[in-house]
């Protein structure tokens, strides 16, 4: 064990622990930009610099190992000045609008209030109010620059159905490169150029749609700024809501509410599904249904499909088709396994089919999902009209004045039959297996989370020696962000 002090606080950690991890264990906040858990250390943003007593100068906490007797200082005048300098250097290549925002306290429009700002789209950034760079600029009072501003001009890439790339806002943290390559094994991003001309580009230098990308969205989840984000559409829903011939029907995935409440800075213990329903009604949604009906339909149909396979003596594994990114990965990398894909669509498609069957062409189906890949699935569907992310709903509520603090909760038209959003965040990357009894047969089923795990299990399925009769595949290493890994836990 290693004993050290950080800002005068005694900390004990195991050998090999970084200063950053030691500080986190002690509850001491050291800011970062390029660092992200489960990724390789990059140490290129220089935001996590700290002083070590007796050292020759500041060192990056994310890449420096704690040693016995070390005395670390995280907030000295030298360190704060260094962080402000690093932030200013990042801003020299960043859109100037980010430096003229009332949220940073430096807007020259003195008549603007925070409430007005929440409805302002001047800076045209989907991460406004939720940008890691913006928060650090405010924290360290960086309102201007001591350096020459030289913004890089690039064209945005909107070639995919679910991901938008705005390279002008990229801060070269390389988190997207690590998320896609190290974590997922896809390698859709590459680093090109040197010095001022360094850039993150899609593999091959073309459009993202021409790269190996399967739109799993892990790069979007890792980006600290507005350089990568899920596609945004804030106009179609209000237009449909104003059309008297349309009945707008909305369904939220189980994991939608929690990230929305975080973005809206609302207490998840106070605001629930009925609060979200009230906000949706405020912007013109006619019917708001719960997630359970579609989720249970998926589970029931897959169970029936698996039973049929077992009765027919089909020894091939049945592969779930509920994760659009995993399906895309399978079809492009393992096309020989396409016949093993389940015929049962995901809950989003089940919902859309149900709504269209009951309301016909009058139905405008809105799926609320934290999974960006669901946008890719909707682009190929005739049953789902629009998928909106927590960020889109948060922005649309702000634009429409739908303040959940002031709205009275409204019951769902098809209420939740169980509490879904309190399922704890999973950390289930890899392959997990379990034995179940189905139709008096003892079978082995598995769940593969993360595309590296999906690749491994698909290689096993392709080999013809797969011990699993059913495999739930999910592109997210954290587990399915929209369906709670159904039906793996409920078969």
Secondary structure by P-SEA (a helix, b strand, c coil): cbbbbcccbbbbbcccccaaaaaaaacbbbbbccccccccccccccccbbbcccccccccccccccccbbbbbcccaaaaaaaaaaaaaaaccccccccccccccccccccccaaaaaaccccccccccccaaaaaaaaaccccccbbbbbbbbbbbccccccccccccccccaaaaaaaccccccccbbbbbccccccccccccccccccccccccccccccccccccccccccaaaaaaacccbbbbbbbccaaaaaaaaaaccccccccaaaaaaaaaaacccccccaaaaaaaaaaaaaaaaaaaaaaccccbbbbcccaaaaaaaaaccccccccccccccaaaaaaaaaaaacccccbbbbbccccaaaaaaaacccccccccaaaaaaaaaaaccccccccbbbbccccccccccccccccccccccccccccbbbbbbccccaaaaaaaaaaaaaccccccbbbbbccccccccccccccccc
